[in-house]
Amino acid sequence: MSLHCLIYTSVATRKMTDDDLKAILNKARPHNYLLEITGMLLYLDPYFVQVLEGEEDLVDKKFRRIATDPRHHKISLIYKQAIGERSFYNFTMGFNKIDSEYLESAQSLEQIYNSNSFHEHPNHIVELLEMFKSETLF
């Protein structure tokens, strides 16, 4: 089995409420558990950033399914690579939402997203996800 990490960004097609986000997580977590997929979802209205970790074929299949979800568009694969171990091993899907208390980080995410810096320096997105990993919400 080949363990892989896949990270993508996307833009919500509408404002996501806490109930919308909880519904996404309530569906994803049991499904990810069965597939042994771990990861984290970060939401900064209107941006999503998600990392998926697991067996390569299963991560690819999950990503293809996610890409067809009408709740977001402008889906952009940041990177996919083999990994030796999981960074989000405790989470079938960790989650955090950046709001005004993280405004400085939020502004930098928007600037980085709009500049395509994630593609040029994918470590920026990994650092961002790591920053919020310890504070996962619902």
JOBELVEN-V223121 format. One record per run of one state. SS is the DSSP state (H for helix, E for strand, C for the rest). FROM is the first residue (numbers start at 1). LEN is the number of residues. If there is no record, write none. Layout:
# JOBELVEN-V223121
SS_FROM_LEN ; SS_FROM_LEN
This chain:
# JOBELVEN-V223121
C_1_2 ; E_3_10 ; C_13_5 ; H_18_18 ; C_36_2 ; E_38_7 ; C_45_2 ; E_47_9 ; H_56_12 ; C_68_4 ; E_72_11 ; C_83_11 ; E_94_4 ; C_98_2 ; H_100_16 ; C_116_1 ; H_117_4 ; C_121_2 ; H_123_11 ; C_134_5
